[in-house]
Amino acid sequence: MDEVPPLSSNALTLDWSFGFKGQVHSLASENRSAIFYTTAHTGIIYDYASKTQQLLQGHCNEIVATCVSEDKKWIVTADSGPDSVIVVWDSLTGTPVKTIFGAHERGVEALAISGDSMFLASLGKVQDGLAGEQELSLWEWSAETDSALYTCAVPGVQSSASAHTSVAFNPDDARELVTNGDSNIVFWTWESYKLVPFSPLLSKSDRKTLGHFSFVSSIFMPGNASAITSTTNGEVVLWDAVEKEEGGNNEEGDITGAGPEFSETSPLKSMVKSIKLCEGRVNFMSFVDKYMVVAGEDGCVRFYDESLRIMAWYEDLNAGPVTNVSFATNLPLNVDERADFCCPDFVVGTSTSYIIGVECALFQEIEPDNRRGAVLVQGIGDEVPCVATHPTMGRLVIGVYDGTLQLWDLTSRTLLVVEELLGENGAKQRPQCVQFDGVGRSLAVGMTSGLLKVTDPDSFQEMASFVNGDHPITYLRFSPDSTWLACADAGNYVYLYQFAVVEEDIVLQPEDDESWVPPEPSPTWNYIGRYKSHSGSITGLEFATREDGRLALVSVGEDKMLVEYDMTDTTAETGIKLRNEPTKIEQTAVPTTCLWHPLLGGDFEDRIITANNEFKFKQWNADNKSCRKTSLCPTFGGPLTSLSNIPQLNPEKNQYGPSPYVVYSTAEKVVGIVKVPLDGNPAKAMGLIAHPTAVSSVSVSGDGRFVVTAGGADKCVNVWQVSTKALEMKIEEAVVKADGAGGSASMYSDLIDPETKDDLIDYFFYAQLRTQGEDTTEEREITGTVPLKEIPNLVRALGYYPTEAECANMIAEVYYANFTETGETTDVIDLDTFIKLYVNHKPVFGTSKDEITEAFKVLGGSVQWASMARLLKERGEGISEEDLKNILTSLIGKEGVEGMNPSSFMEAGGFSDKVLGFDEEEGEGEEAM
């Protein structure tokens, strides 16, 4: 952290990833002990000897398909979703060597690589629940072209229900492939310079047999023309080649007609038989040396010879259903090749997110405990709603929806404790949020059932348990001194608890026991009360110690209210008291999170930062709740949903305190850092895709070195190393660039289109003339400033029509701009300041037809013009009769106003098109800045 990062470094760098989902591939050889697996949108090369991760980043969506070349040199990954890619990686260096963009419209369903590593095959994704074709594409990935060699629609696929989910090359002939879905299988050839599909020959009895189960995957048997398909009931189906003469008489098989002439074997296959090999679904099949390997839902790995006689079995792994098996390139040194059975050591992936390392020699062990293999990776078996980092130690708590808490050592990356969460009646509880107190004395866990547990953070031993509501607990916050705990739930209640020490009953020391130690007081928590402070969902809850040392607690909600609680007068006897009446802080926007502005020294007032769904930060005076400043939020991935200050070491006090850096997360995938003061400068913020799904939780380590994020549904927890120096370098580069382009205002003016920028300058100078009098004959005094009262006229001239409250906020912002630093106010505004003000206040997106439609739905879908005019004049900031007439005249002309019938009904479409004059289908929406 003390080293200066290179220019290419980011402020957040992925350091470690917890989780495993998908398949695992062994990269092991005589000189290497490594595996490859994926979690979320990241590929991981894990050296289990040195316990290090090499992270392969480049996907925006979850990686859904992987394969590794036979020689272990190449790794291929693919994702599904918008902007999907296929990436080929060098397995030794971890660098991408080929990226295929947009291989399929909706991404990739399955991948395969040929035995000679020259070709890739990809099956396109069919969107769930929708009709559509599916494509099979063949890629010569080492060629310079980015186009597929051949592409063909998969026959018989009309929707996701019939889509194929498996593809494989013939290891002896890359010109042959096989794909299958749940109920159909297709063999392919491209010997004729195009992909040609063939369905197998099936008799009526064959079809009857196949109707009893669904297909899982298919592979070719090496050394001959046969193929084999696994099924959901433990059977495998054998397919054998059909002679050319037999294929010519096909009545119900060949879907391509006569087909081409083949120089070698025909790709036509017929069903030979089906054989039961195990109980339950067969998830995996492959061939290693002379054995066929089968694994599945029963959690076992079995080896069969070419006659499908069982030769070895590993049935004591006890790690859950097996998803795949992968082998090292070499035989182990301690195995006799002349033995009845020997194979390379292998790794096993399971659906419970375990990766197990298995030595071939374990088959010879007698005791079941000795045949279980070694856990190489323990992933996360269910969704991850919450994470929390220890304030003073390198530890991490992960809450999992399967009803468990995991305690990890962040230094050694080892799992220390797994605790099952149970209620009073023994029912399993689902954690929703988790939080350490500031000194590491208590760990609070909020459940979806409304149960709150406070435990010892090391042993998870319960200190106190409360059921004060039946709604899911959504927020947990400890006070800075760790003596108060606040929580909010989905019922819009705020709860308070206070730390207490229970003195044990006085026990006299026994006369004959010199080693006697008196019992220590027991720490516990007491319930103080609850308060339903919001009518909409609570979106933020934060404690702070005010500049004067007073403890403060505030909350914000979707009801647009800011509420402060009176921590001085709140007691168990009185319950929770409010410090003042709730303050409405928004008119149209919805607050999405909040944070107390970090006190960095020299502050004249305490402030509360809120973010809203219109991509704005707002700073509020903590005493009178007036808006001090509005600025642009980062717009990288939807509205902000959380804000957390990054601690930094204070050398004078030799302790960690607040810093000017704040971590944020958004509703869609993104996590980033922004630097205070918040002024809308785009160079002072960065963001990256932290997860392919919504970010469910963010926690900052006590020393500020790491940010930990959870992806919820992706079952992944990422640890990011923080480098604020990288952000500072970005800011310095932007300042140097701005100085060369006319000053700091150029960073903001670049966010305005050139035409608007020219108009802005003209209007500003005209405002100076108007202030001094347009008809004056006196000498003009060019001050470069205009009075603050001109701000509403200027922004309206530029097409931004703020409410009166928003105008008041803009004027107050400039008036108090220097107050927090100097204690002085300002009465005028210059051009550069006005440019910043306009950029920060104007809407990121214009009003759209969809928003107008939603507004009319609130009014009942359609409304009489007389009623609508009355609402405009009486509700909210009322419009006078004269102003309304002038506005309508500007919009539809004098004749249009005179022709409006008070009893006529107005609908959303007519209001948008005829009154507001929207020309485009999407209204006046602007691009995000």
Secondary structure, DSSP 8 states (H G I E B T S, - for coil): --S---TT--SEEEEEEE---S--EE--BTTB-EEEEEETTEEEEEETTTTEEEEEE--SS-EEEEEE-TTS-EEEEEEBSTT-EEEEEETTT--EEEEEE-SSTTBEEEEEE-TTSS-EEEEE---TTSB---EEEEE-TTSS--S-SEEEE-TT--BGGG-EEEEEEETTEEEEEEEEESS-EEEEE-TTSS-EEE--B--HHHHHHHTTS-EEEEEE-TTSS-EEEEETTSEEEEEEE--HHHHHT-SSS-TTTT----SS--S-EEEEEEEE-SSS-EEEEEEETTEEEEEETTS-EEEE-TT--EEEEE----SSSEEEEEE-SS--TTS-TTSS-----EEEEETTSEEEEE-GGGGG--SGGGGS-EEEEE---S-B-EEEE-SSSSEEEEEETTTEEEEEETTTTEEEEEEE-B-TTS-B--EEEEEE-TTSS-EEEEETTSEEEEE-TTT--EEEEEE--SS-EEEEEE-TTSSEEEEEETTSEEEEEEEEEE--------TT-TT------EEEEEEEEEEE--SS-EEEEEEEE-TTS-EEEEEEETTSEEEEE-TTT-BTTTB--BSS--EE--SSS-EEEEEE----S--SS-EEEEEETTSEEEEEETTT--EEEEEE---SSSSEEEEEE--EEETTTTEEE--SEEEEEESSSEEEEEESS----GGGEEEEE--SS---EEEE-TTSSEEEEE-BTT--EEEEEE-HHHHHHHHHHHHHHHHTTTSTTHHHHTTS-HHHHHHHHHHHHHHHHHHH-TT--S-----SEEEGGGHHHHHHHTT----HHHHHHHHHHHHTTTHHHHS----EEEHHHHHHHHHHHS-SS---HHHHHHHHHHTTSEEEHHHHHHHHHHSSS---HHHHHHHHHHHHHHHHHHT--TTSEEEHHHIIIIIS---STTTT-----
